[in-house]
Amino acid sequence: MDPDLVLLIRAQAGVVARWQLREHGTPDSAVRTLIQARRWAVRYPGVCATVNGDLARAAELWAAVLACSRRPRLEPGVRHSPDAVLSHETAAELYGLADRPSAVIHVTVPDGRRRPVAAPGIRVHFSAHLADRRHPAQSPPRTRVEDTVLDLTQTAPDLDTAIDWLSRACGSRLTTPERLAAALRARRKVRHRRELQYALEDADDGAHNLFELRYYREVERAHGLPAGSRQIRRSLGEGTIYDDVDYGGHATVVHLDGRIHRHETRFRDMSRDNAAVVEGRDPLRYGWRDVTERPCHVAAQVALVLRRNGWAGWPRPCPRPGCLLRHIAEIA
């Protein structure tokens, strides 16, 4: 077998397309012999696995890419690359943004292409700008981080889920709000464009996940509280902790406990609260439902502690009907 072909098959996790075999001079008769001998197996039409049995995840992903790629015309001495790429939840899986492997493998192909042969477990998307959105180096081929995230915001079932994809990407340090905003501006048609722009502006201020964004927008900013510092790193004897929101000048820290929220993956224990008390700061802890369902009550409590610790300002009521702070303002 051609040494270059051996290297190609290894790079593709043991999977190869028939057109790639032909480009490297392997006759179809040799492939049929390997399949009949059960040394190789057909995974999809025109795609072979060089092992017989269950495939590793990387091999399954490569097989999906090759199954959806255009079969180029055979030209002597010419080598082609797959023109399909992994995208959406599958690309997010490869970047570490998804909590688990996607049940369906998402593949994007150039717009205008004839629809690939339907294959079980593969969902095909089309893009007129795939050449610009394809990562130039990653293997298996996939969309860039920013385009992966924006694609997911467009298929998300609701705005919260869409914003969460933005905040996950920023919080993981895989990209920045500026780069996501630039990719957003480059797209002509975007669902929830204005809301996504606002979320990226908030993320640029330091809020790194949806929970922090909701606190920042619905508790802090909506009620005129002073802007806290986000994700302040502190060293303890047993390791490092992070304070979600630190009102440094007013000896107050807010910890957001996201264990109720299914998108939150980091477990924050009581050591942060204890450390705050030891350092002479008042710790407040809120869960997902506190922030999303009772933001006015949270704002009132935070404002009370801040004022007790020296804040000279006064919170303002938000536009929500029945905002608790509207009643307090009327009494004041």
C-alpha angles and dihedrals in degrees: 000000000000108000090224089055091051090053091047093052091049091050089052094053093254097310126116138175123233091238090055090052091051092049088057093049100257109146121227089239091063091051092049090052092053091049094047089050088052092236090117129031134206108241098175131353105293094007124100133192113214090216130058116231137032115353126227117246093257090053092049090053093049090048090054092049092049093044091056097041123103115261102233125215112265111252122176112256094002122122121197131198126220111272095203122085137194112253147163114022092357094055088045088054091055092049091050094246096116123075093222140004113286114254089220121047109231117212128178123205131185114282114253093036118128108262110267119244108279111256126186114254095019127104115195123210127186128221131182089201101046094125089062095041098048116103107246098220116013120112128243088038113257142159119276117270094253094048092044090056094045091048088054093050088057095052095040114119093229143007095260091058091046092052091046090060089055093048094046091054093049093043092051090054090233090124141353135246088248093056092045091049090051091051089048092053090051091061119085100201118039128160112225091010096158094046092048091050091052091048091052090050089052092047088052087059090061108272106132106183139031093261092055091045091053091049092047095048104034102032110023106029097030091056100040096249118159115269112261126208116255131229097357110190119225130180121225129182091259097043144293128321133187127219109216096210123009122189090194099180092051102045093242131125129184121209118197112210107200100178091117092054112081094215094059113095105170118087113216114197134195095272090089092055092047092048091052092052092048089052092051098254128128111240120208121189126199134179131217094267092049092057099039101038104027106028093142092056090048091050091050092052094046091048091051093053092043092052091047088054096051108280107147096195130093126227120240129219117257124227092263113118110254095014107182092224091059088062092047091049091053091052091047 
